[in-house]
Amino acid sequence: MASQQPLTNVMKIDSTPPACYDKSLMLRIGTIEIESPFVQAALSGYSDLPMRTIAMRLGCRFAFNEVVLDKCVLYPGRKNKRDLAMSDELHPIGGQLMGHDPDVLAEAALLMVNTGYDLIDINFGCPVRKVLGRHRGGWMLGQPNRAIDIIRKVHAAVGHRVPVTVKLRRGLDDTCESEQNFFTIFDSAMQIGVAAVTVHPRTVKQRFTGTSDWLFLKKLREYAPDAVILGSGDLWTSEDCVRMLRETGVNGVTIARGCIGNPWIFRECEALWKGLPKPPPPTLAEQRSVIAEHYRLTCEFYGVERGSRIMRKHAIKYSQHHPIPKQARMAFVGVKTPQDWQHAFDIFYGGDVSTTEGTTQSVRSDEYGSASPASQHNP
Ligand SMILES: Cc1cc2nc3c(=O)[nH]c(=O)nc-3n(C[C@H](O)[C@H](O)[C@H](O)COP(=O)(O)O)c2cc1C
């Protein structure tokens, strides 16, 4: 059942903007024109091909793959091949790379572009201790010279073919030196010609605690009015996403924890952004069909045993929409086998749900950090 092949049986999304589409509502990253500024963030352990497929079927227009180590691109094992899988029909897609050696990163970027990635994003944000210890991810924020060297080499390798972008946190910590390093890297990135930067305005030291400093995004907007800036952090609801665009002036937002188990957030964002009423929350019937399809895609991709375990963390997050969310969540927490999955799914989403409305609102959750082993790798 497990497949190393990219999934091909995906619904093609209509990427043609309507003739009347207001260009100011769109997002341009270099040569890529995206019909809305709401992007699915890179989410290690989550934003695999099945999750991106579901998101794009439900209105997401551009998604990042999860971060991949440069060496794993160059010498892929079975797992890494799957981590890099994409579908011909799900474009544009951004690939994200992390590493230490500028030449290795540049070589990996070239291979990813040859594989079909439409954009290369360089990760300078990962706060995981092991990653920092290996001088990767967020570590670069304290080493601007190396960070700039990486940007320069990656851009030289692929910048003439696809947009190169950089993901940053606002610094290693709250010191002036950290802030200075941020701006040194940012200014150089702009000079080199990166197409956009995504900024998660927490510090590396903060990891996922405290709040994301949106004021920093606003200041950056004022500092670099012509740069394409994508904001990140504390985007839990569609209202948050639109508010970040309005309050900070960033060009786009990358939705992270707010879209796990909530692929409907993209259509909500787009409606609000266009000044339309917010669509109603997904009915229970809709939740059922989306979760079932996510499960089917995941099992096709990883095999049914592993797929069932992987889907557990998604189902826990999907349960936020269920009319009795706590009970639904608890039912999926214990899922280990396909039989467990089927049992929990039948109880909470089975039967005739076609007329039953799921009326709960998206809930704020800050438990992702501990929800799964994948959270060990949160950039
Ligand atoms: C489980 C998890 C995995 C993540 N994986 C990545 C990743 O692969 N690359 C990346 O740049 N950021 C990653 N992030 C960071 C998010 O993209 C985002 O910047 C961060 O979660 C802040 O947004 P939020 O507060 O709206 O969740 C991850 C975050 C989480 C929670």
The ligand as a Gaussian input file, in Angstrom:
#p B3LYP/6-31G(d) Opt

LIG

0 1
 C        4.704000      21.488000      14.172000
 C        5.404000      22.647000      13.561000
 C        6.291000      22.448000      12.515000
 C        6.947000      23.524000      11.913000
 N        7.775000      23.295000      10.860000
 C        8.362000      24.340000      10.210000
 C        9.181000      24.129000       9.066000
 O        9.384000      23.004000       8.590000
 N        9.761000      25.228000       8.506000
 C        9.547000      26.511000       8.984000
 O       10.074000      27.464000       8.437000
 N        8.757000      26.720000      10.045000
 C        8.152000      25.672000      10.651000
 N        7.333000      25.904000      11.732000
 C        7.078000      27.291000      12.154000
 C        5.808000      27.808000      11.504000
 O        5.908000      27.844000      10.098000
 C        5.442000      29.209000      12.018000
 O        6.453000      30.113000      11.672000
 C        5.247000      29.217000      13.529000
 O        4.491000      28.096000      13.951000
 C        4.546000      30.491000      13.992000
 O        3.257000      30.562000      13.500000
 P        1.956000      30.207000      14.407000
 O        2.180000      30.854000      15.740000
 O        0.800000      30.838000      13.629000
 O        1.882000      28.725000      14.476000
 C        6.711000      24.844000      12.365000
 C        5.827000      25.038000      13.431000
 C        5.175000      23.973000      14.013000
 C        4.212000      24.240000      15.136000

